[in-house]
Amino acid sequence: MKTLVRRKRRGIYPTEIKQIADIFEVCEITVSNWITAWYEQGVSSLFDDKRSGRPSIYSQEEASLLKSFVDEEPHQLKRAQSLIQNSTGKECSLGTVKRTIKKI
């Protein structure tokens, strides 16, 4: 009940929340949380925080080197994989080679 009173004071009614939820294909509670965060913390609360993940195997320089190996022989990814392994001493899968090239 308290939430409904706050929403009505702000001029946001459940039908509008439902419409927003339908547009973004999320639950109404998610939209309600967005609105609450907006009023409490401002626009910055709507941006995603930086997420942690597994660190990249190759540094930016190593990735550029890998890209140059692939550019020399585009159809020889296994050869590029072998060359980068010999020059850096780091092993990786062929899938990692492909993902690294796509990032650059």
PyRosetta script that sets phi, psi and omega in degrees:
from pyrosetta import init, pose_from_sequence

init()
pose = pose_from_sequence("MKTLVRRKRRGIYPTEIKQIADIFEVCEITVSNWITAWYEQGVSSLFDDKRSGRPSIYSQEEASLLKSFVDEEPHQLKRAQSLIQNSTGKECSLGTVKRTIKKI")
pose.set_psi(1, -40.2)
pose.set_omega(1, -179.8)
pose.set_phi(2, -60.6)
pose.set_psi(2, -39.5)
pose.set_omega(2, 179.9)
pose.set_phi(3, -64.1)
pose.set_psi(3, -41.9)
pose.set_omega(3, 179.1)
pose.set_phi(4, -62.6)
pose.set_psi(4, -38.8)
pose.set_omega(4, 179.6)
pose.set_phi(5, -65.3)
pose.set_psi(5, -43.6)
pose.set_omega(5, 178.5)
pose.set_phi(6, -62.2)
pose.set_psi(6, -42.5)
pose.set_omega(6, -179.9)
pose.set_phi(7, -62.9)
pose.set_psi(7, -42.5)
pose.set_omega(7, -179.0)
pose.set_phi(8, -65.9)
pose.set_psi(8, -36.6)
pose.set_omega(8, 177.3)
pose.set_phi(9, -64.1)
pose.set_psi(9, -34.0)
pose.set_omega(9, -179.6)
pose.set_phi(10, -83.6)
pose.set_psi(10, -9.3)
pose.set_omega(10, 179.7)
pose.set_phi(11, 84.9)
pose.set_psi(11, 18.6)
pose.set_omega(11, 179.3)
pose.set_phi(12, -109.7)
pose.set_psi(12, 122.6)
pose.set_omega(12, -176.9)
pose.set_phi(13, -111.8)
pose.set_psi(13, 155.3)
pose.set_omega(13, -177.1)
pose.set_phi(14, -52.9)
pose.set_psi(14, -32.7)
pose.set_omega(14, 179.9)
pose.set_phi(15, -65.9)
pose.set_psi(15, -37.6)
pose.set_omega(15, 178.3)
pose.set_phi(16, -68.1)
pose.set_psi(16, -40.0)
pose.set_omega(16, 178.1)
pose.set_phi(17, -62.7)
pose.set_psi(17, -41.1)
pose.set_omega(17, 178.5)
pose.set_phi(18, -61.8)
pose.set_psi(18, -42.8)
pose.set_omega(18, 179.1)
pose.set_phi(19, -63.3)
pose.set_psi(19, -42.6)
pose.set_omega(19, 178.3)
pose.set_phi(20, -63.8)
pose.set_psi(20, -42.9)
pose.set_omega(20, 179.1)
pose.set_phi(21, -61.6)
pose.set_psi(21, -39.2)
pose.set_omega(21, 178.1)
pose.set_phi(22, -66.1)
pose.set_psi(22, -40.6)
pose.set_omega(22, -180.0)
pose.set_phi(23, -62.9)
pose.set_psi(23, -45.8)
pose.set_omega(23, -176.6)
pose.set_phi(24, -90.9)
pose.set_psi(24, -0.7)
pose.set_omega(24, 179.4)
pose.set_phi(25, 54.9)
pose.set_psi(25, 50.1)
pose.set_omega(25, 176.4)
pose.set_phi(26, -130.5)
pose.set_psi(26, 173.0)
pose.set_omega(26, 178.0)
pose.set_phi(27, -74.4)
pose.set_psi(27, 156.4)
pose.set_omega(27, 178.2)
pose.set_phi(28, -63.8)
pose.set_psi(28, -32.3)
pose.set_omega(28, 179.1)
pose.set_phi(29, -64.1)
pose.set_psi(29, -37.4)
pose.set_omega(29, 177.9)
pose.set_phi(30, -61.8)
pose.set_psi(30, -45.4)
pose.set_omega(30, 178.6)
pose.set_phi(31, -62.7)
pose.set_psi(31, -41.4)
pose.set_omega(31, 178.3)
pose.set_phi(32, -61.4)
pose.set_psi(32, -40.6)
pose.set_omega(32, 177.9)
pose.set_phi(33, -65.2)
pose.set_psi(33, -39.1)
pose.set_omega(33, 177.4)
pose.set_phi(34, -60.3)
pose.set_psi(34, -45.2)
pose.set_omega(34, -177.7)
pose.set_phi(35, -65.2)
pose.set_psi(35, -43.4)
pose.set_omega(35, 178.6)
pose.set_phi(36, -61.2)
pose.set_psi(36, -45.2)
pose.set_omega(36, 179.4)
pose.set_phi(37, -62.5)
pose.set_psi(37, -39.7)
pose.set_omega(37, 178.7)
pose.set_phi(38, -57.6)
pose.set_psi(38, -47.7)
pose.set_omega(38, -177.9)
pose.set_phi(39, -72.0)
pose.set_psi(39, -31.7)
pose.set_omega(39, -176.8)
pose.set_phi(40, -85.3)
pose.set_psi(40, -35.9)
pose.set_omega(40, -172.0)
pose.set_phi(41, -122.9)
pose.set_psi(41, -8.6)
pose.set_omega(41, 178.9)
pose.set_phi(42, 88.0)
pose.set_psi(42, -168.0)
pose.set_omega(42, -174.4)
pose.set_phi(43, -60.1)
pose.set_psi(43, -37.2)
pose.set_omega(43, -175.5)
pose.set_phi(44, -60.4)
pose.set_psi(44, -22.4)
pose.set_omega(44, 179.6)
pose.set_phi(45, -71.2)
pose.set_psi(45, -16.1)
pose.set_omega(45, -178.5)
pose.set_phi(46, -87.1)
pose.set_psi(46, -12.8)
pose.set_omega(46, 178.2)
pose.set_phi(47, -83.9)
pose.set_psi(47, 148.0)
pose.set_omega(47, 176.6)
pose.set_phi(48, -70.9)
pose.set_psi(48, 142.3)
pose.set_omega(48, 173.3)
pose.set_phi(49, -76.4)
pose.set_psi(49, 158.3)
pose.set_omega(49, 177.2)
pose.set_phi(50, -64.6)
pose.set_psi(50, 132.9)
pose.set_omega(50, -177.4)
pose.set_phi(51, -103.8)
pose.set_psi(51, 142.6)
pose.set_omega(51, 177.5)
pose.set_phi(52, -80.6)
pose.set_psi(52, 158.4)
pose.set_omega(52, 178.1)
pose.set_phi(53, -163.5)
pose.set_psi(53, -179.9)
pose.set_omega(53, 179.1)
pose.set_phi(54, -68.5)
pose.set_psi(54, 133.1)
pose.set_omega(54, 179.2)
pose.set_phi(55, -66.5)
pose.set_psi(55, 151.7)
pose.set_omega(55, 180.0)
pose.set_phi(56, -67.4)
pose.set_psi(56, 143.6)
pose.set_omega(56, 178.4)
pose.set_phi(57, -66.6)
pose.set_psi(57, -42.0)
pose.set_omega(57, -174.8)
pose.set_phi(58, -104.4)
pose.set_psi(58, 142.0)
pose.set_omega(58, 172.8)
pose.set_phi(59, -72.6)
pose.set_psi(59, 173.9)
pose.set_omega(59, -179.6)
pose.set_phi(60, -62.0)
pose.set_psi(60, -39.5)
pose.set_omega(60, 179.6)
pose.set_phi(61, -66.5)
pose.set_psi(61, -42.2)
pose.set_omega(61, 179.2)
pose.set_phi(62, -66.2)
pose.set_psi(62, -37.8)
pose.set_omega(62, 177.9)
pose.set_phi(63, -64.6)
pose.set_psi(63, -38.5)
pose.set_omega(63, 176.9)
pose.set_phi(64, -65.6)
pose.set_psi(64, -38.1)
pose.set_omega(64, 176.7)
pose.set_phi(65, -63.1)
pose.set_psi(65, -43.9)
pose.set_omega(65, 176.9)
pose.set_phi(66, -59.4)
pose.set_psi(66, -43.4)
pose.set_omega(66, 178.9)
pose.set_phi(67, -60.8)
pose.set_psi(67, -39.2)
pose.set_omega(67, 179.3)
pose.set_phi(68, -66.9)
pose.set_psi(68, -36.8)
pose.set_omega(68, 176.0)
pose.set_phi(69, -62.5)
pose.set_psi(69, -41.8)
pose.set_omega(69, -179.5)
pose.set_phi(70, -70.0)
pose.set_psi(70, -38.0)
pose.set_omega(70, 179.1)
pose.set_phi(71, -63.1)
pose.set_psi(71, -33.2)
pose.set_omega(71, 178.5)
pose.set_phi(72, -65.7)
pose.set_psi(72, -42.9)
pose.set_omega(72, -179.8)
pose.set_phi(73, -137.2)
pose.set_psi(73, 84.9)
pose.set_omega(73, -173.6)
pose.set_phi(74, -60.2)
pose.set_psi(74, -27.7)
pose.set_omega(74, -176.7)
pose.set_phi(75, -95.1)
pose.set_psi(75, 9.1)
pose.set_omega(75, -177.2)
pose.set_phi(76, -120.5)
pose.set_psi(76, 65.0)
pose.set_omega(76, -177.9)
pose.set_phi(77, -66.2)
pose.set_psi(77, -35.5)
pose.set_omega(77, 179.2)
pose.set_phi(78, -64.7)
pose.set_psi(78, -36.2)
pose.set_omega(78, 177.2)
pose.set_phi(79, -66.4)
pose.set_psi(79, -43.0)
pose.set_omega(79, 176.9)
pose.set_phi(80, -62.7)
pose.set_psi(80, -38.7)
pose.set_omega(80, 177.9)
pose.set_phi(81, -61.6)
pose.set_psi(81, -43.7)
pose.set_omega(81, 179.1)
pose.set_phi(82, -65.9)
pose.set_psi(82, -42.7)
pose.set_omega(82, -180.0)
pose.set_phi(83, -63.5)
pose.set_psi(83, -42.7)
pose.set_omega(83, -179.2)
pose.set_phi(84, -69.8)
pose.set_psi(84, -34.0)
pose.set_omega(84, 177.5)
pose.set_phi(85, -65.8)
pose.set_psi(85, -41.7)
pose.set_omega(85, 179.0)
pose.set_phi(86, -67.2)
pose.set_psi(86, -36.5)
pose.set_omega(86, -176.6)
pose.set_phi(87, -82.7)
pose.set_psi(87, -27.2)
pose.set_omega(87, -178.7)
pose.set_phi(88, -108.4)
pose.set_psi(88, -22.6)
pose.set_omega(88, -176.4)
pose.set_phi(89, 79.9)
pose.set_psi(89, 9.7)
pose.set_omega(89, -178.8)
pose.set_phi(90, -106.1)
pose.set_psi(90, 130.0)
pose.set_omega(90, 177.6)
pose.set_phi(91, -92.5)
pose.set_psi(91, 146.9)
pose.set_omega(91, 175.2)
pose.set_phi(92, -154.9)
pose.set_psi(92, 165.2)
pose.set_omega(92, 178.8)
pose.set_phi(93, -82.2)
pose.set_psi(93, 167.2)
pose.set_omega(93, 176.7)
pose.set_phi(94, -64.9)
pose.set_psi(94, -34.7)
pose.set_omega(94, 176.7)
pose.set_phi(95, -61.8)
pose.set_psi(95, -38.6)
pose.set_omega(95, 177.7)
pose.set_phi(96, -65.5)
pose.set_psi(96, -38.3)
pose.set_omega(96, 176.9)
pose.set_phi(97, -59.6)
pose.set_psi(97, -47.1)
pose.set_omega(97, -178.9)
pose.set_phi(98, -62.8)
pose.set_psi(98, -44.9)
pose.set_omega(98, -179.9)
pose.set_phi(99, -63.8)
pose.set_psi(99, -40.1)
pose.set_omega(99, -179.1)
pose.set_phi(100, -64.5)
pose.set_psi(100, -40.8)
pose.set_omega(100, 179.1)
pose.set_phi(101, -66.0)
pose.set_psi(101, -38.5)
pose.set_omega(101, -179.6)
pose.set_phi(102, -65.4)
pose.set_psi(102, -32.7)
pose.set_omega(102, -178.5)
pose.set_phi(103, -67.5)
pose.set_psi(103, -29.7)
pose.set_omega(103, -175.4)
pose.set_phi(104, -81.6)
pose.dump_pdb("model.pdb")
